[in-house]
Amino acid sequence: MGTIDSHRPVLLIAAVTSQFDEAFDWGLSKSEQTWGPIWRRSDLFDFSETSYYEKSMGKSLKKQFWAFDRMPDPSGLADWKRLSNEWEEEFRRQFPSPVERPINIDPGYITEAKLVLGTTKDRDHRIYLEKGIYAEVTLHFNRGEWKTRSWTYPDYQRVDFQEFFTACRDELRTRYKSQSAARLTGEDIQ
């Protein structure tokens, strides 16, 4: 019989997509109020690999990743995703725009072995968590690099995205090595 152990804390990330600069600013402020300060943010990438979001979000979309300083327990993913959905609706109400969905905030986390995203959409490769939220292992780390699966979103296959994820993974590994066990368990976040 295996020994049941708690999971190590993870590096919380968010993938944010919009065509509006004020959406990124607002989302960053909202995220930091709840999830704590940003440790690192990526460049603002052109989001052009798919037209899936054009109908609801418009064209000329940009995407940015935020990695947070605090390291939570990964069991919070469903709560993070439900909260980010509430934020999207709040932004839509506060900042009327010509598009149905002016911001998309997708929380997830990075471990030494994988990048996991929360989603509301069920598919054969996703695991149900709770309250209508599923988890997807979007990328996994093997033999020194990120590997994709048949379901990996086209943009997550980009080298520049994966360079950011590698920096996050490296930071996580550094923290694991240098922080005490008391610091690692830290306080839970929403």
N, C-alpha and C positions, 0 to 999 in steps of 0.2 A: 504494500500500500504506500502510495506517495505521501509526502509530508505537505500539508497545507500551509502555505506561507503567504504573507501579504506581498503585494506587488511593489516594486520600487517606484518612486515618483517618476513622472514623465515630464517632458518639455511640452507645455501647452502651446499650440500654434493656432493661428486663424488665417484662412485664405479669404481675402476680401476683394470683391469685384464690383466695379461701378464705372460709369462714365463721368461722374461728377466729383470734382475735387473736394467739395464740402462733405460729401458722403464719407470719404476716407478720413477726413478730419473728425467728423462726428463719431464715426465708428471707432476710431482710435481712442477718443476721449471716453466713450461709453465703455469700451473694453477695459481700459486701464482703471476705471472706477470700480469695476467688479473683479477683474482678474489680476490687477496689479500692474506695475510698470512693465514696459516693453524692454526686453533685453536686446533685441535686434529686429530691424525691419528690412525687408528686401527692397530692391529697386522697384519701381513701378513698371510692370511688364505690360506690353501689348497683349491682349487676350484675343488671339485671332485663329486659334486652332479649330474652333467649331462655331457654327452659327446657332447652336442650340438655344442660347439665351437671348438672341436678337429680338424675338417677338415680345418677351416680357421686360427686357432690360435695354433694348436699343443697340446701336452700333457703336464703334469706337470705344469698346470696353477696355479697361485697364484692370490689372490684378496685382495685388501686393500681399506678401506674407508677413505676419507679425509673430515673433516668438516672445513669450512672456518670461519674466525673470523668476516668478514663483513656480515651483514644481509640485503639481497636485497629484493625487491618486487618479489613475486612469478611469476608475469607476464613475467619475463625474461626467463622462462624455455625453450621456443622454441629457443631463441637465444643462450642460453648456450649449448643446444644439437647440434645445427648446428655448433657452434664453436668447440665443442669437436670432432665432426666428421672431421672437417678440421685439427685439431691437429693430429688425428689418421693418416690421409693421409700424413701429413707433416713428422711425425715420420717414417712412412713406407718408404718414399723417402730418408730421411736422413740416416737411419740405415737399409740397406738391410738385410733381414733375410730369413731363409728357409721357413717361413710361410707367408701366404697372409696377415694376420692381426696381427702384432706383439703387438698391444696394443688396449685395449677397454676402453674408458672413458665414463661413463654414469653419467651425472649430474642429480641431483634431489634436493629435499628439504624436511626438516622436519618441521612440525608444531606441536602444542600440540596434534592434533588429528590424524595426518597421516604422512606417508612417501610416497612422490610422485616421480616417475621417468619419465624422458623424453625418448621417443622412436620414431623410424622411422616406426615401424610396426603397422598397423591398426588391431585391434581386436574388438570384440563386447563390451568389457568392457573399451575401451580406448576412450578418448575424443580428438577430433582434436583441435589443438591450432592454428597453422598457418605454412606456408612454409614447409609442409610435416612432421611436428612434432606432436606427440600425447602425452598425459599425462595419466599416470596410477597410481592409488592409490594402491601401492603394499602391504602396511600394514596399519592398523589403530590401534589406541590406545584406549582401552576400559577396564574399571574396573581394572586399574593398570598394564596392560600388552599389548604387541603387539599381534594383532590378524591377522590371515591370511585370504585370500579369496581362492576360488578354483583356481584362476589364479596366485597366489603368487609363484614366482620362488622358487624352492626347497632350494636353498642356503639361501634365505631370511627368511626361516623358522627356521634357526639355532639359538640356544640360544645365542651363542657367538656373532653373528651378531646383534641380538636384544639387547644384553647388551650394545653394542656400540651405537645403536640408542637411547636407554634409557638415556645414559649419554648425548647424544646430546640434547635430549628433555629436560632433567633436566637443562642443560645449557641455553637453549632457555627460559625456564620458569624463571630462575634466572634473565636473562637479561630483560625480560618483566617487572619483578617486580622492578628492580633497576635502569633502565635507564630512562632518561627523554623522553618525546614525541619527542623532537627535535632530539635526538640521534637515536631514533627508526626509523625515516623516512630516515635518512642517505642519502648518495648519491647512485644513481643507478649504477649498474655494467653491463657489457656486458653479 
